[in-house]
Amino acid sequence: KVVKGFRAHYDRLSERCHPNSLGHNFMFAKLDREEGTTRYSDDTEPVRNAKLVMTAIAPVSLVESLMKQLDASVLEVAEFHHRAALSAGKKKNEIS
């Protein structure tokens, strides 16, 4: 949400790098539709793949900052949840 278009790029890169059929084909295969064959290699488009990876690495410092904020928020929510559960338990015991 902070960097416009980043999520879409991240999703494409994730799919490209994922070790499933589509990921393997993006990174390591060339499909020849005329011959009906697929050829595999170590890296079919190293320059393009490097650009995609570098674009994803560029905002790491921003993401790191956001993750620290998220980590703090998770701890606050967990503490709140713990206090609420204790309070609910006391109220339940008071009723019985």
Distance bins in CASP14 RR format, pairs under 12 A and 6 or more apart:
PFRMAT RR
TARGET T0000
AUTHOR 0000-0000-0000
RMODE 2
METHOD distances of the structure
MODEL  1
1 7 1 0 0 1 0 0 0 0 0 0 0
1 8 0 0 0 0 0 1 0 0 0 0 0
1 62 0 0 0 0 0 1 0 0 0 0 0
1 66 0 0 0 0 1 0 0 0 0 0 0
2 59 0 0 0 0 1 0 0 0 0 0 0
2 62 1 0 0 1 0 0 0 0 0 0 0
2 63 0 0 0 0 1 0 0 0 0 0 0
2 65 0 0 0 0 1 0 0 0 0 0 0
2 66 1 0 0 1 0 0 0 0 0 0 0
2 69 0 0 0 0 0 1 0 0 0 0 0
3 9 0 0 0 0 1 0 0 0 0 0 0
3 10 0 0 0 0 1 0 0 0 0 0 0
3 55 0 0 0 0 0 1 0 0 0 0 0
3 56 0 0 0 0 0 1 0 0 0 0 0
3 58 0 0 0 0 1 0 0 0 0 0 0
3 59 1 0 1 0 0 0 0 0 0 0 0
3 60 0 0 0 0 0 1 0 0 0 0 0
3 61 0 0 0 0 0 1 0 0 0 0 0
3 62 1 0 0 1 0 0 0 0 0 0 0
3 63 0 0 0 0 1 0 0 0 0 0 0
3 66 0 0 0 0 1 0 0 0 0 0 0
4 59 0 0 0 0 0 1 0 0 0 0 0
5 11 0 0 0 0 1 0 0 0 0 0 0
5 12 0 0 0 0 0 1 0 0 0 0 0
5 13 0 0 0 0 0 1 0 0 0 0 0
5 55 0 0 0 0 0 1 0 0 0 0 0
5 56 0 0 0 0 0 1 0 0 0 0 0
5 59 0 0 0 0 0 1 0 0 0 0 0
6 12 0 0 0 0 0 1 0 0 0 0 0
6 13 0 0 0 0 0 1 0 0 0 0 0
6 55 0 0 0 0 1 0 0 0 0 0 0
6 56 0 0 0 0 1 0 0 0 0 0 0
6 57 0 0 0 0 0 1 0 0 0 0 0
6 58 0 0 0 0 1 0 0 0 0 0 0
6 59 1 0 0 1 0 0 0 0 0 0 0
6 60 0 0 0 0 0 1 0 0 0 0 0
6 62 0 0 0 0 1 0 0 0 0 0 0
6 63 0 0 0 0 1 0 0 0 0 0 0
6 66 0 0 0 0 0 1 0 0 0 0 0
7 13 0 0 0 0 0 1 0 0 0 0 0
7 14 0 0 0 0 0 1 0 0 0 0 0
7 56 0 0 0 0 0 1 0 0 0 0 0
7 59 0 0 0 0 0 1 0 0 0 0 0
7 63 0 0 0 0 0 1 0 0 0 0 0
8 14 0 0 0 0 0 1 0 0 0 0 0
8 15 0 0 0 0 0 1 0 0 0 0 0
8 55 0 0 0 0 0 1 0 0 0 0 0
8 56 0 0 0 0 0 1 0 0 0 0 0
9 15 0 0 0 0 0 1 0 0 0 0 0
9 16 0 0 0 0 0 1 0 0 0 0 0
9 51 0 0 0 0 0 1 0 0 0 0 0
9 52 1 0 0 1 0 0 0 0 0 0 0
9 53 0 0 0 0 0 1 0 0 0 0 0
9 54 0 0 0 0 0 1 0 0 0 0 0
9 55 1 0 0 1 0 0 0 0 0 0 0
9 56 1 0 0 1 0 0 0 0 0 0 0
9 57 0 0 0 0 0 1 0 0 0 0 0
9 58 0 0 0 0 0 1 0 0 0 0 0
9 59 0 0 0 0 1 0 0 0 0 0 0
10 16 0 0 0 0 0 1 0 0 0 0 0
10 17 0 0 0 0 0 1 0 0 0 0 0
10 52 0 0 0 0 0 1 0 0 0 0 0
10 53 0 0 0 0 0 1 0 0 0 0 0
10 55 0 0 0 0 1 0 0 0 0 0 0
10 56 1 0 0 1 0 0 0 0 0 0 0
10 57 0 0 0 0 0 1 0 0 0 0 0
10 58 0 0 0 0 0 1 0 0 0 0 0
10 59 0 0 0 0 1 0 0 0 0 0 0
10 60 0 0 0 0 0 1 0 0 0 0 0
10 63 0 0 0 0 1 0 0 0 0 0 0
11 17 0 0 0 0 0 1 0 0 0 0 0
11 18 0 0 0 0 0 1 0 0 0 0 0
11 52 0 0 0 0 0 1 0 0 0 0 0
11 56 0 0 0 0 0 1 0 0 0 0 0
12 18 0 0 0 0 0 1 0 0 0 0 0
12 22 0 0 0 0 0 1 0 0 0 0 0
12 23 0 0 0 0 0 1 0 0 0 0 0
12 26 0 0 0 0 1 0 0 0 0 0 0
12 48 0 0 0 0 0 1 0 0 0 0 0
12 49 0 0 0 0 0 1 0 0 0 0 0
12 52 1 0 0 1 0 0 0 0 0 0 0
12 53 0 0 0 0 0 1 0 0 0 0 0
12 55 0 0 0 0 1 0 0 0 0 0 0
12 56 0 0 0 0 1 0 0 0 0 0 0
13 23 0 0 0 0 0 1 0 0 0 0 0
13 26 0 0 0 0 1 0 0 0 0 0 0
13 27 0 0 0 0 0 1 0 0 0 0 0
13 48 0 0 0 0 0 1 0 0 0 0 0
13 49 0 0 0 0 1 0 0 0 0 0 0
13 50 0 0 0 0 0 1 0 0 0 0 0
13 51 0 0 0 0 0 1 0 0 0 0 0
13 52 1 0 1 0 0 0 0 0 0 0 0
13 53 1 0 0 1 0 0 0 0 0 0 0
13 54 0 0 0 0 0 1 0 0 0 0 0
13 55 1 0 0 1 0 0 0 0 0 0 0
13 56 1 0 1 0 0 0 0 0 0 0 0
13 57 0 0 0 0 0 1 0 0 0 0 0
13 58 0 0 0 0 0 1 0 0 0 0 0
14 20 0 0 0 0 0 1 0 0 0 0 0
14 22 0 0 0 0 0 1 0 0 0 0 0
14 23 0 0 0 0 1 0 0 0 0 0 0
14 26 0 0 0 0 0 1 0 0 0 0 0
14 52 0 0 0 0 0 1 0 0 0 0 0
14 53 0 0 0 0 0 1 0 0 0 0 0
14 56 0 0 0 0 1 0 0 0 0 0 0
15 21 0 0 0 0 0 1 0 0 0 0 0
15 22 1 0 0 1 0 0 0 0 0 0 0
15 23 1 0 0 1 0 0 0 0 0 0 0
15 24 0 0 0 0 0 1 0 0 0 0 0
15 25 0 0 0 0 0 1 0 0 0 0 0
15 26 1 0 0 1 0 0 0 0 0 0 0
15 27 0 0 0 0 0 1 0 0 0 0 0
15 52 0 0 0 0 0 1 0 0 0 0 0
16 22 0 0 0 0 1 0 0 0 0 0 0
16 23 1 0 1 0 0 0 0 0 0 0 0
16 24 0 0 0 0 1 0 0 0 0 0 0
16 25 0 0 0 0 1 0 0 0 0 0 0
16 26 1 0 1 0 0 0 0 0 0 0 0
16 27 1 0 0 1 0 0 0 0 0 0 0
16 28 0 0 0 0 0 1 0 0 0 0 0
16 29 0 0 0 0 0 1 0 0 0 0 0
16 43 0 0 0 0 0 1 0 0 0 0 0
16 44 0 0 0 0 0 1 0 0 0 0 0
16 45 0 0 0 0 0 1 0 0 0 0 0
16 48 0 0 0 0 1 0 0 0 0 0 0
16 49 1 0 0 1 0 0 0 0 0 0 0
16 51 0 0 0 0 0 1 0 0 0 0 0
16 52 1 0 0 1 0 0 0 0 0 0 0
16 53 0 0 0 0 1 0 0 0 0 0 0
16 55 0 0 0 0 0 1 0 0 0 0 0
16 56 0 0 0 0 0 1 0 0 0 0 0
17 23 1 0 0 1 0 0 0 0 0 0 0
17 24 0 0 0 0 0 1 0 0 0 0 0
17 25 0 0 0 0 0 1 0 0 0 0 0
17 26 1 0 0 1 0 0 0 0 0 0 0
17 27 1 0 0 1 0 0 0 0 0 0 0
17 28 0 0 0 0 0 1 0 0 0 0 0
17 43 0 0 0 0 0 1 0 0 0 0 0
17 49 0 0 0 0 1 0 0 0 0 0 0
17 52 0 0 0 0 1 0 0 0 0 0 0
17 53 0 0 0 0 1 0 0 0 0 0 0
17 56 0 0 0 0 1 0 0 0 0 0 0
18 24 0 0 0 0 1 0 0 0 0 0 0
18 25 0 0 0 0 0 1 0 0 0 0 0
18 26 0 0 0 0 1 0 0 0 0 0 0
18 27 0 0 0 0 1 0 0 0 0 0 0
19 25 0 0 0 0 0 1 0 0 0 0 0
19 26 0 0 0 0 0 1 0 0 0 0 0
19 27 0 0 0 0 1 0 0 0 0 0 0
19 28 0 0 0 0 0 1 0 0 0 0 0
20 26 0 0 0 0 1 0 0 0 0 0 0
20 27 0 0 0 0 0 1 0 0 0 0 0
21 27 0 0 0 0 0 1 0 0 0 0 0
21 28 0 0 0 0 0 1 0 0 0 0 0
21 29 0 0 0 0 1 0 0 0 0 0 0
21 31 0 0 0 0 0 1 0 0 0 0 0
21 38 0 0 0 0 0 1 0 0 0 0 0
22 28 0 0 0 0 0 1 0 0 0 0 0
22 29 0 0 0 0 1 0 0 0 0 0 0
22 31 0 0 0 0 0 1 0 0 0 0 0
23 29 0 0 0 0 1 0 0 0 0 0 0
23 40 0 0 0 0 0 1 0 0 0 0 0
23 44 0 0 0 0 0 1 0 0 0 0 0
23 49 0 0 0 0 0 1 0 0 0 0 0
24 30 0 0 0 0 0 1 0 0 0 0 0
24 31 0 0 0 0 0 1 0 0 0 0 0
24 38 0 0 0 0 1 0 0 0 0 0 0
24 40 1 0 0 1 0 0 0 0 0 0 0
24 41 0 0 0 0 0 1 0 0 0 0 0
24 43 0 0 0 0 0 1 0 0 0 0 0
24 44 0 0 0 0 0 1 0 0 0 0 0
25 31 1 0 0 1 0 0 0 0 0 0 0
25 38 1 0 0 1 0 0 0 0 0 0 0
25 39 0 0 0 0 0 1 0 0 0 0 0
25 40 0 0 0 0 1 0 0 0 0 0 0
25 41 0 0 0 0 0 1 0 0 0 0 0
25 44 0 0 0 0 1 0 0 0 0 0 0
25 45 0 0 0 0 0 1 0 0 0 0 0
26 40 0 0 0 0 0 1 0 0 0 0 0
26 43 0 0 0 0 0 1 0 0 0 0 0
26 44 0 0 0 0 1 0 0 0 0 0 0
26 45 0 0 0 0 1 0 0 0 0 0 0
26 48 0 0 0 0 1 0 0 0 0 0 0
26 49 0 0 0 0 1 0 0 0 0 0 0
26 52 0 0 0 0 1 0 0 0 0 0 0
27 40 0 0 0 0 1 0 0 0 0 0 0
27 41 0 0 0 0 1 0 0 0 0 0 0
27 42 0 0 0 0 1 0 0 0 0 0 0
27 43 1 0 0 1 0 0 0 0 0 0 0
27 44 1 0 0 1 0 0 0 0 0 0 0
27 45 0 0 0 0 1 0 0 0 0 0 0
27 46 0 0 0 0 1 0 0 0 0 0 0
27 48 0 0 0 0 0 1 0 0 0 0 0
27 49 1 0 0 1 0 0 0 0 0 0 0
27 50 0 0 0 0 0 1 0 0 0 0 0
27 52 0 0 0 0 1 0 0 0 0 0 0
27 53 0 0 0 0 0 1 0 0 0 0 0
28 38 0 0 0 0 1 0 0 0 0 0 0
28 39 0 0 0 0 1 0 0 0 0 0 0
28 40 1 0 1 0 0 0 0 0 0 0 0
28 41 1 0 0 1 0 0 0 0 0 0 0
28 42 1 0 0 1 0 0 0 0 0 0 0
28 43 1 0 0 1 0 0 0 0 0 0 0
28 44 1 0 0 1 0 0 0 0 0 0 0
28 45 0 0 0 0 1 0 0 0 0 0 0
28 46 0 0 0 0 0 1 0 0 0 0 0
28 49 0 0 0 0 1 0 0 0 0 0 0
29 37 0 0 0 0 0 1 0 0 0 0 0
29 38 1 0 1 0 0 0 0 0 0 0 0
29 39 1 0 0 1 0 0 0 0 0 0 0
29 40 1 0 1 0 0 0 0 0 0 0 0
29 41 1 0 0 1 0 0 0 0 0 0 0
29 42 0 0 0 0 0 1 0 0 0 0 0
29 43 0 0 0 0 0 1 0 0 0 0 0
29 44 1 0 0 1 0 0 0 0 0 0 0
29 45 0 0 0 0 0 1 0 0 0 0 0
30 36 0 0 0 0 0 1 0 0 0 0 0
30 37 0 0 0 0 1 0 0 0 0 0 0
30 38 1 0 0 1 0 0 0 0 0 0 0
30 39 1 0 1 0 0 0 0 0 0 0 0
30 40 0 0 0 0 1 0 0 0 0 0 0
30 41 1 0 0 1 0 0 0 0 0 0 0
30 43 0 0 0 0 0 1 0 0 0 0 0
30 44 1 0 1 0 0 0 0 0 0 0 0
30 45 0 0 0 0 1 0 0 0 0 0 0
31 37 1 0 0 1 0 0 0 0 0 0 0
31 38 1 0 1 0 0 0 0 0 0 0 0
31 39 0 0 0 0 1 0 0 0 0 0 0
31 40 0 0 0 0 0 1 0 0 0 0 0
31 44 0 0 0 0 1 0 0 0 0 0 0
32 38 1 0 0 1 0 0 0 0 0 0 0
32 39 1 0 0 1 0 0 0 0 0 0 0
32 44 0 0 0 0 0 1 0 0 0 0 0
38 44 0 0 0 0 0 1 0 0 0 0 0
41 49 0 0 0 0 0 1 0 0 0 0 0
42 49 0 0 0 0 0 1 0 0 0 0 0
43 49 1 0 0 1 0 0 0 0 0 0 0
43 50 0 0 0 0 1 0 0 0 0 0 0
43 52 0 0 0 0 0 1 0 0 0 0 0
43 53 0 0 0 0 0 1 0 0 0 0 0
45 51 0 0 0 0 1 0 0 0 0 0 0
45 52 0 0 0 0 1 0 0 0 0 0 0
45 53 0 0 0 0 0 1 0 0 0 0 0
46 52 0 0 0 0 0 1 0 0 0 0 0
46 53 0 0 0 0 0 1 0 0 0 0 0
47 53 0 0 0 0 0 1 0 0 0 0 0
47 54 0 0 0 0 0 1 0 0 0 0 0
48 54 0 0 0 0 0 1 0 0 0 0 0
48 55 0 0 0 0 0 1 0 0 0 0 0
49 55 0 0 0 0 0 1 0 0 0 0 0
49 56 0 0 0 0 0 1 0 0 0 0 0
50 56 0 0 0 0 0 1 0 0 0 0 0
50 57 0 0 0 0 0 1 0 0 0 0 0
51 57 0 0 0 0 0 1 0 0 0 0 0
51 58 0 0 0 0 0 1 0 0 0 0 0
52 58 0 0 0 0 0 1 0 0 0 0 0
53 60 0 0 0 0 0 1 0 0 0 0 0
54 60 0 0 0 0 0 1 0 0 0 0 0
56 62 0 0 0 0 0 1 0 0 0 0 0
56 63 0 0 0 0 1 0 0 0 0 0 0
57 63 0 0 0 0 1 0 0 0 0 0 0
57 64 0 0 0 0 0 1 0 0 0 0 0
59 65 0 0 0 0 1 0 0 0 0 0 0
59 66 0 0 0 0 1 0 0 0 0 0 0
59 67 0 0 0 0 0 1 0 0 0 0 0
60 66 0 0 0 0 0 1 0 0 0 0 0
60 67 0 0 0 0 1 0 0 0 0 0 0
61 67 0 0 0 0 0 1 0 0 0 0 0
61 68 0 0 0 0 0 1 0 0 0 0 0
62 68 0 0 0 0 0 1 0 0 0 0 0
62 69 0 0 0 0 0 1 0 0 0 0 0
63 69 0 0 0 0 0 1 0 0 0 0 0
63 70 0 0 0 0 1 0 0 0 0 0 0
64 70 0 0 0 0 0 1 0 0 0 0 0
64 71 0 0 0 0 0 1 0 0 0 0 0
65 71 0 0 0 0 0 1 0 0 0 0 0
65 72 0 0 0 0 0 1 0 0 0 0 0
66 72 0 0 0 0 0 1 0 0 0 0 0
66 73 0 0 0 0 0 1 0 0 0 0 0
67 73 0 0 0 0 0 1 0 0 0 0 0
67 74 0 0 0 0 0 1 0 0 0 0 0
68 74 0 0 0 0 0 1 0 0 0 0 0
68 75 0 0 0 0 0 1 0 0 0 0 0
69 75 0 0 0 0 0 1 0 0 0 0 0
69 76 0 0 0 0 0 1 0 0 0 0 0
70 76 0 0 0 0 0 1 0 0 0 0 0
70 77 0 0 0 0 0 1 0 0 0 0 0
71 77 0 0 0 0 0 1 0 0 0 0 0
71 78 0 0 0 0 0 1 0 0 0 0 0
72 78 0 0 0 0 0 1 0 0 0 0 0
72 79 0 0 0 0 0 1 0 0 0 0 0
73 79 0 0 0 0 0 1 0 0 0 0 0
73 80 0 0 0 0 0 1 0 0 0 0 0
74 80 0 0 0 0 0 1 0 0 0 0 0
74 81 0 0 0 0 0 1 0 0 0 0 0
75 81 0 0 0 0 0 1 0 0 0 0 0
75 82 0 0 0 0 0 1 0 0 0 0 0
76 82 0 0 0 0 0 1 0 0 0 0 0
76 83 0 0 0 0 0 1 0 0 0 0 0
77 83 0 0 0 0 0 1 0 0 0 0 0
77 84 0 0 0 0 0 1 0 0 0 0 0
78 84 0 0 0 0 0 1 0 0 0 0 0
78 85 0 0 0 0 0 1 0 0 0 0 0
79 85 0 0 0 0 0 1 0 0 0 0 0
79 86 0 0 0 0 0 1 0 0 0 0 0
80 86 0 0 0 0 0 1 0 0 0 0 0
80 87 0 0 0 0 0 1 0 0 0 0 0
81 87 0 0 0 0 0 1 0 0 0 0 0
81 88 0 0 0 0 0 1 0 0 0 0 0
82 88 0 0 0 0 0 1 0 0 0 0 0
82 89 0 0 0 0 0 1 0 0 0 0 0
83 89 0 0 0 0 0 1 0 0 0 0 0
83 90 0 0 0 0 0 1 0 0 0 0 0
84 90 0 0 0 0 0 1 0 0 0 0 0
84 91 0 0 0 0 0 1 0 0 0 0 0
85 91 0 0 0 0 0 1 0 0 0 0 0
85 92 0 0 0 0 0 1 0 0 0 0 0
86 92 0 0 0 0 0 1 0 0 0 0 0
86 93 0 0 0 0 0 1 0 0 0 0 0
87 93 0 0 0 0 0 1 0 0 0 0 0
87 94 0 0 0 0 0 1 0 0 0 0 0
88 94 0 0 0 0 0 1 0 0 0 0 0
88 95 0 0 0 0 0 1 0 0 0 0 0
89 95 0 0 0 0 1 0 0 0 0 0 0
89 96 0 0 0 0 0 1 0 0 0 0 0
90 96 0 0 0 0 0 1 0 0 0 0 0
END
